[in-house]
């Protein structure tokens, strides 16, 4: 996990740049698969009502094996640290995925197919919006995970969008608003019903914080009253 933490930190940094995403070519498929696995674990963890317990060591510390060698830690504490590190790695994978979706117009066709049809990322992102793994209630207080730690959120800030919330919404917007993605995605009964769940979360307060979500509101309103055409099937050849 130490090496994985270091690598995902690096990927989060470099994939911010469009040129890196474009130069990845077919390797982007492996990264999409990786991000999907991490986000699936993140969603499953919250569905099972498992909340990561905060520990003193953070991702930056855990990325260095020397920090583990400096002290002798009981097995239970090591397990907690591993769970925390896995949780933070998954959140970094969310950022990487969002940066990939920023470049949907220049991604290879196989990458779009992998995100939309193979992994059905729009529905997975809807699940993250619904369950919000980086938010929990403890002793009657709302806590949110931000900047590597859990923080108690005062009542006046509870409707504020966090960076992680924004990553999910931007990834959804990138995937659903793109004409090419709309052409390829299969809006069957299940997918349509899942996507329409987003309307309950698109409040005026949320849209005020991220005005681009007005486009999402329009898209969902149109989706609710129409039957999109079946996706166009393309022949995709992938090197094995």
C-alpha positions as CSV (number, residue, x, y, z in Angstrom):
1,X,0.0,0.0,0.0
2,X,2.9,2.4,0.6
3,X,4.0,2.3,-3.0
4,X,0.4,2.5,-4.2
5,X,-0.2,5.6,-2.1
6,X,2.9,7.3,-3.6
7,X,1.9,6.4,-7.1
8,X,-1.7,7.6,-6.8
9,X,-0.4,10.9,-5.3
10,X,1.8,11.3,-8.4
11,X,-1.0,10.4,-10.8
12,X,-3.3,12.9,-9.2
13,X,-0.7,15.6,-9.7
14,X,0.2,14.8,-13.3
15,X,-3.2,14.0,-14.7
16,X,-4.3,17.5,-13.9
17,X,-2.6,18.4,-17.2
18,X,-4.3,17.7,-20.4
19,X,-1.1,16.6,-22.2
20,X,-0.5,13.8,-19.8
21,X,-4.0,12.4,-20.3
22,X,-3.7,12.5,-24.1
23,X,-0.2,11.0,-24.1
24,X,-1.3,8.0,-22.0
25,X,-3.0,6.4,-25.1
26,X,-4.2,2.8,-24.4
27,X,-2.6,2.8,-20.9
28,X,-5.5,5.0,-19.9
29,X,-7.7,1.9,-20.0
30,X,-5.7,0.3,-17.1
31,X,-6.0,3.5,-15.1
32,X,-9.8,3.6,-15.7
33,X,-10.1,0.0,-14.5
34,X,-8.1,0.9,-11.4
35,X,-10.2,3.9,-10.6
36,X,-13.3,1.9,-11.1
37,X,-12.1,-0.8,-8.6
38,X,-11.3,1.8,-6.0
39,X,-14.6,3.7,-6.3
40,X,-16.5,0.4,-6.2
41,X,-14.8,-0.4,-2.9
42,X,-15.6,3.1,-1.7
43,X,-19.3,2.7,-2.5
44,X,-19.4,-0.8,-1.0
45,X,-17.8,0.3,2.2
46,X,-20.4,3.0,2.7
47,X,-23.3,0.7,1.7
48,X,-22.1,-1.7,4.5
49,X,-22.1,1.2,6.9
50,X,-18.4,0.9,7.5
51,X,-16.9,4.3,8.5
52,X,-13.2,4.7,8.5
53,X,-11.9,5.6,11.9
54,X,-9.5,8.5,12.0
55,X,-5.9,7.7,13.0
56,X,-3.0,9.9,13.7
57,X,-1.0,8.8,10.6
58,X,-2.1,10.3,7.3
59,X,-1.5,9.3,3.7
60,X,1.7,11.3,3.4
61,X,3.1,9.6,6.5
62,X,1.9,6.1,5.5
63,X,3.5,6.5,2.1
64,X,6.8,6.3,3.7
65,X,7.8,2.8,5.1
66,X,10.2,4.5,7.5
67,X,7.2,6.0,9.4
68,X,6.0,2.4,10.1
69,X,9.4,1.3,11.2
70,X,9.9,4.1,13.7
71,X,7.4,2.7,16.1
72,X,6.0,-0.7,17.0
73,X,2.3,-0.6,16.4
74,X,-0.3,-3.2,17.6
75,X,-1.9,-5.3,14.8
76,X,-5.3,-3.6,15.4
77,X,-3.8,-0.2,14.9
78,X,-2.0,-1.4,11.8
79,X,-5.3,-2.6,10.4
80,X,-6.9,0.8,11.1
81,X,-4.0,2.6,9.4
82,X,-4.3,0.3,6.4
83,X,-8.1,1.0,6.2
84,X,-7.4,4.7,6.4
85,X,-4.8,4.6,3.7
86,X,-7.1,2.5,1.5
87,X,-9.8,5.1,2.0
88,X,-7.6,8.0,1.1
89,X,-6.2,6.2,-1.9
90,X,-9.8,5.7,-3.2
91,X,-10.5,9.4,-2.8
92,X,-7.3,10.2,-4.8
93,X,-8.6,7.8,-7.5
94,X,-11.8,9.8,-7.6
95,X,-9.7,12.9,-8.4
96,X,-7.8,11.1,-11.1
97,X,-11.0,9.8,-12.7
98,X,-12.4,13.3,-12.7
99,X,-9.3,14.6,-14.5
100,X,-9.7,11.9,-17.1
101,X,-13.3,12.8,-17.7
102,X,-12.2,16.4,-18.2
103,X,-10.7,15.2,-21.5
104,X,-13.6,13.1,-22.8
105,X,-13.5,14.8,-26.2
106,X,-9.9,13.7,-26.8
107,X,-10.0,10.3,-25.3
108,X,-9.8,7.2,-27.5
109,X,-13.1,5.5,-28.3
110,X,-12.1,2.4,-26.3
111,X,-11.7,4.6,-23.1
112,X,-15.2,6.0,-23.5
113,X,-16.6,2.5,-24.0
114,X,-14.7,1.3,-20.9
115,X,-16.1,4.1,-18.7
116,X,-19.7,4.2,-20.0
117,X,-20.5,0.7,-21.0
118,X,-18.1,-1.7,-19.4
119,X,-18.0,-0.1,-15.9
120,X,-21.1,2.1,-16.1
121,X,-19.3,4.9,-14.2
122,X,-22.3,7.3,-14.3
123,X,-24.4,5.0,-12.1
124,X,-21.4,4.4,-9.8
125,X,-21.0,8.1,-9.4
126,X,-24.7,8.5,-8.7
127,X,-24.2,6.0,-5.8
128,X,-21.4,8.1,-4.4
129,X,-23.6,11.1,-4.5
130,X,-26.4,9.2,-2.7
131,X,-24.2,7.7,0.1
132,X,-21.4,10.2,0.3
133,X,-18.7,8.0,1.9
134,X,-16.7,11.1,3.0
135,X,-19.6,12.3,5.2
136,X,-21.0,10.7,8.4
137,X,-22.8,11.5,11.6
138,X,-21.2,10.7,14.9
139,X,-22.8,11.5,18.3
140,X,-25.4,13.6,16.5
141,X,-22.7,15.8,14.7
142,X,-22.1,15.9,11.0
143,X,-18.5,15.1,10.1
144,X,-16.8,15.3,6.7
145,X,-13.5,14.1,5.5
146,X,-11.4,16.8,4.0
147,X,-7.6,17.4,3.6
148,X,-6.8,14.1,5.1
149,X,-8.9,14.2,8.3
150,X,-12.4,14.1,9.6
151,X,-13.8,17.5,10.7
152,X,-17.0,18.4,12.6
153,X,-19.0,20.6,10.3
154,X,-20.8,23.5,12.1
155,X,-24.5,23.9,11.2
156,X,-24.0,27.0,9.1
157,X,-21.5,25.1,6.8
158,X,-23.4,21.8,6.4
159,X,-24.8,22.8,3.0
160,X,-21.4,23.8,1.6
161,X,-20.0,21.6,-1.1
162,X,-16.7,19.9,-0.3
163,X,-14.0,19.4,-2.8
164,X,-14.9,15.7,-3.0
165,X,-18.5,16.5,-3.7
166,X,-17.4,18.7,-6.5
167,X,-15.2,16.0,-8.0
168,X,-18.2,13.7,-8.3
169,X,-20.5,16.3,-9.8
170,X,-17.9,17.5,-12.3
171,X,-17.2,13.9,-13.4
172,X,-20.9,13.3,-13.9
173,X,-21.3,16.5,-15.8
174,X,-18.3,15.7,-18.0
175,X,-19.7,12.3,-18.8
176,X,-23.4,13.2,-19.3
177,X,-23.1,16.6,-21.0
178,X,-20.7,15.4,-23.7
179,X,-22.5,14.7,-27.0
180,X,-20.2,11.8,-27.8
181,X,-20.9,10.3,-24.4
182,X,-24.6,10.8,-24.8
183,X,-24.4,9.0,-28.1
184,X,-22.6,6.0,-26.7
185,X,-24.3,5.6,-23.3
186,X,-27.1,3.1,-23.0
187,X,-30.0,5.0,-21.3
188,X,-32.0,1.9,-20.5
189,X,-34.7,1.8,-17.8
190,X,-32.3,1.1,-15.0
191,X,-29.6,3.7,-16.0
192,X,-32.3,6.3,-16.6
193,X,-33.9,5.8,-13.2
194,X,-30.5,5.9,-11.4
195,X,-29.5,9.2,-13.2
196,X,-32.9,10.8,-12.4
197,X,-32.1,10.3,-8.7
198,X,-29.7,13.2,-9.1
199,X,-32.6,15.7,-9.4
200,X,-33.3,15.4,-5.7
201,X,-29.7,16.6,-4.9
202,X,-29.6,19.4,-7.4
203,X,-30.9,22.1,-5.0
204,X,-30.6,25.8,-5.6
205,X,-28.0,26.0,-2.9
206,X,-25.9,23.4,-4.6
207,X,-26.2,25.0,-8.1
208,X,-25.3,28.4,-6.6
209,X,-22.0,26.9,-5.5
210,X,-21.3,25.1,-8.9
211,X,-23.3,27.0,-11.6
212,X,-22.3,24.5,-14.3
213,X,-24.8,22.2,-12.7
214,X,-27.5,24.2,-14.4
215,X,-26.6,22.1,-17.5
216,X,-27.1,19.0,-15.5
217,X,-30.6,20.1,-14.5
218,X,-31.6,20.8,-18.0
219,X,-30.2,17.4,-19.2
220,X,-32.1,15.5,-16.5
221,X,-35.3,17.4,-17.1
222,X,-35.1,16.4,-20.8
223,X,-34.2,12.9,-19.9
224,X,-37.2,12.5,-17.7
225,X,-39.7,13.2,-20.6
226,X,-37.9,11.5,-23.5
227,X,-36.7,8.1,-24.6
228,X,-33.1,8.5,-25.8
229,X,-32.1,6.6,-28.9
230,X,-30.2,3.3,-28.4
231,X,-26.5,3.8,-28.3
232,X,-24.6,3.5,-31.6
233,X,-22.5,0.4,-31.7
234,X,-18.9,0.8,-32.8
235,X,-16.4,-1.8,-33.6
236,X,-13.5,-1.5,-31.2
237,X,-10.2,-3.3,-31.6
238,X,-8.1,-3.5,-28.4
239,X,-4.6,-4.8,-28.2
240,X,-4.3,-7.7,-25.8
